[in-house]
């Protein structure tokens, strides 16, 4: 069998790739990547059984699941679908297409200058034994936790971070959330880890940091008010009593 492969087929593949890529980014942002990959695996199985091996009985059963599953996915992910359609209808959609087609330059470096004020503030607060809890968003959105606190929308600076966590400050309780290069909110409420193997010496700040790291991929800095030591929670793991160099290295490290 001769397969004719032309310009129309290339455009078809690019469109499908674009939709899959944008869907993956939305799922990654909302923390539902595993569901997205599971759906792709199910579709691949359906194509394999129905189209390639032509198993009629099993194919008919999977066809029914596909029809019902599509409606269920629309109901479950209505918010994400709405965001995707809004992005597609704006300039963001066009930029995403151009970004996909544009070759990546391996020499481009991200601006990480905003990390140093965070490290310096953490070290200063540790010396004075001022407690602090700073969550830095990665790929999964922290919007639902931002809503629990006070909106700030300010540039990151050492002095501002220290002032927010000053003992007499009305915003020192709770967590500060940083998104990109901005302090988005303070006095935010984080989920508390329910693990039973957490050492008793760790207080509510450490448990809250671990709780958030269990639900998201955020990097959460903890400054202990009792010991003046700095810790960091990430991917359900606690890095205790770290130095300024170690903290900077972890914050700079890119997500896989």
C-alpha positions in Angstrom: 0.0 0.0 0.0 1.4 3.4 -1.0 0.9 6.1 1.5 0.7 9.6 0.1 2.2 12.2 2.5 1.8 15.8 1.6 1.6 19.3 3.0 -2.0 18.7 4.2 -0.8 15.8 6.3 2.0 17.9 7.8 -0.5 20.7 8.8 -2.8 18.0 10.2 0.0 16.6 12.4 1.0 20.1 13.6 -2.6 21.0 14.6 -3.0 17.8 16.6 0.4 18.4 18.2 -0.5 21.9 19.1 -3.8 20.8 20.8 -2.1 18.0 22.7 0.7 20.4 23.8 -1.6 23.1 25.0 -3.8 20.5 26.8 -0.7 19.0 28.5 0.3 22.5 29.7 -3.1 23.2 31.2 -3.2 19.7 32.9 0.3 20.3 34.2 -0.6 23.7 35.6 -3.6 22.3 37.4 -1.9 19.2 38.7 -4.0 16.7 36.6 -1.2 15.5 34.3 -1.7 11.8 35.3 -5.4 12.0 34.3 -4.3 13.5 30.9 -1.8 10.7 30.3 -4.3 8.1 31.4 -6.8 9.4 28.8 -4.1 9.3 26.1 -3.3 5.8 27.0 -7.0 4.8 26.8 -7.3 6.4 23.4 -4.2 4.6 22.2 -5.7 1.3 23.4 -9.0 2.1 21.7 -7.2 2.8 18.4 -5.1 -0.3 18.7 -8.1 -2.7 19.3 -10.7 -1.0 17.1 -8.7 0.2 14.1 -5.6 -1.9 13.9 -6.6 -5.4 15.2 -10.3 -4.8 14.3 -11.6 -6.6 17.4 -15.3 -5.9 16.9 -16.8 -6.9 20.2 -14.1 -5.2 22.3 -14.0 -2.3 19.9 -17.8 -1.8 20.3 -17.5 -1.8 24.1 -14.6 0.8 24.0 -16.6 2.9 21.5 -19.3 3.2 24.1 -16.7 4.2 26.8 -15.3 6.8 24.4 -18.7 8.4 23.8 -19.6 8.5 27.5 -16.1 9.4 28.6 -16.0 12.5 26.4 -19.1 13.9 28.1 -17.6 13.1 31.5 -14.3 14.8 30.6 -16.2 17.9 29.5 -18.0 18.0 32.9 -14.9 17.4 35.0 -12.6 19.7 33.1 -15.0 22.5 32.2 -12.9 25.1 33.8 -9.7 24.0 32.1 -11.5 23.7 28.7 -12.8 27.3 29.1 -9.3 28.6 29.9 -8.0 26.7 26.8 -10.6 28.2 24.5 -10.0 31.7 25.9 -6.3 31.3 25.4 -6.8 30.0 21.9 -9.0 33.0 21.0 -6.5 35.5 22.2 -3.0 36.5 21.2 -1.7 33.9 23.6 -2.8 31.2 21.2 -0.9 32.7 18.3 2.2 33.2 20.4 2.0 29.5 21.5 2.0 28.4 17.9 4.9 30.6 17.0 6.8 29.4 20.1 6.3 25.8 19.0 7.6 26.5 15.5 10.5 28.6 16.6 13.7 26.6 17.2 14.9 26.7 20.8 18.1 28.5 21.6 20.1 26.4 24.1 22.2 29.4 25.1 19.3 31.5 26.5 19.5 31.9 30.3 16.5 32.7 32.6 16.8 35.7 34.9 17.3 34.3 38.4 18.2 37.6 40.0 15.0 37.5 42.0 16.2 34.5 44.0 18.9 36.3 45.8 16.6 38.7 47.8 14.7 35.6 48.9 17.9 33.9 50.1 19.2 37.0 51.8 15.8 37.6 53.6 15.7 34.0 54.8 19.3 34.3 56.2 18.5 37.6 57.9 15.3 36.2 59.5 17.1 33.1 60.6 19.7 35.1 62.4 17.0 37.0 64.3 14.9 33.8 64.8 11.9 35.3 63.0 9.6 32.6 61.7 8.7 32.6 58.0 7.0 30.5 55.5 7.5 31.2 51.8 5.9 29.2 49.0 7.4 29.6 45.5 5.1 28.4 42.7 6.5 26.1 40.0 4.3 24.4 37.4 1.2 23.7 39.4 -0.9 26.7 40.2 -1.3 27.9 43.8 -4.3 30.1 43.0 -6.6 28.3 45.5 -4.1 29.0 48.3 -3.6 32.6 47.2 -7.3 33.2 47.7 -7.0 32.4 51.4 -4.5 35.3 52.0 -4.1 39.0 51.4 -3.2 40.0 47.8 0.0 42.1 47.5 1.3 42.0 43.9 4.7 43.5 44.6 8.2 43.1 43.3 10.4 40.8 45.3 12.8 42.6 47.7 14.7 41.5 50.9 13.3 44.4 52.9 9.7 43.7 51.9 9.9 40.0 52.8 11.5 40.8 56.2 8.8 43.5 56.9 6.0 41.1 56.1 7.3 38.4 58.5 8.2 40.9 61.3 6.7 39.7 64.5 4.4 42.7 64.9 3.3 42.7 61.3 -0.4 41.8 60.7 0.7 39.5 57.8 3.4 37.5 59.5 1.1 34.6 60.3 0.6 32.2 57.4 2.5 31.8 54.2 3.8 34.2 51.6 3.3 33.0 48.0 5.6 34.0 45.2 4.7 33.5 41.5 7.3 34.3 38.9 9.1 37.4 40.1 6.3 38.8 42.2 5.1 38.5 45.7 1.4 37.7 45.1 0.0 37.2 48.5 0.8 36.9 52.2 -0.9 35.4 55.3 -2.1 32.5 53.1 -3.4 29.2 54.7 -1.6 26.0 53.5 -2.8 22.4 54.0 -1.2 20.6 56.9 0.5 17.3 56.3 -1.2 14.3 58.0 1.9 12.1 57.9 2.6 10.3 61.2 6.4 10.0 60.8 7.1 13.8 61.0 9.4 14.4 64.0 7.7 16.2 66.9 10.3 18.9 66.9 8.8 20.3 63.7 5.9 22.7 64.2 2.9 23.9 62.2 5.1 25.8 59.7 7.0 22.6 58.7 3.8 20.6 58.6 2.1 23.2 56.4 5.1 23.3 54.1 5.1 19.5 53.8 1.4 19.5 53.2 1.7 21.9 50.3 4.6 20.0 48.9 2.4 16.8 48.9 -0.3 18.5 46.8 1.8 20.7 44.5 5.4 21.0 43.1 6.0 24.3 44.9 9.2 25.0 46.8 8.5 26.1 50.3 11.0 27.8 52.5 10.6 27.5 56.3 12.5 29.6 58.8 12.2 28.2 62.3 11.3 30.7 65.0 12.6 28.4 67.7 15.9 27.3 66.3 16.6 29.9 63.6 17.3 27.2 61.1 16.3 27.2 57.4 14.5 24.2 55.8 12.9 23.6 52.5 10.0 21.3 51.5 9.7 20.0 47.9 8.0 17.0 46.4 7.0 15.7 49.8 10.5 15.8 51.1 12.0 18.1 53.8 15.5 19.4 53.5 16.4 20.4 57.0 19.0 22.9 58.3 20.3 24.0 54.9 22.9 26.7 54.2 22.4 29.8 52.0 24.3 28.1 49.2 22.2 25.0 49.4 19.0 27.1 49.5 20.1 29.0 46.4 21.0 25.9 44.5 17.6 24.3 45.2 15.7 27.4 44.2 17.7 27.8 41.0 17.3 24.1 40.0 14.8 23.6 37.1 11.9 21.2 37.3 12.3 18.0 35.3 
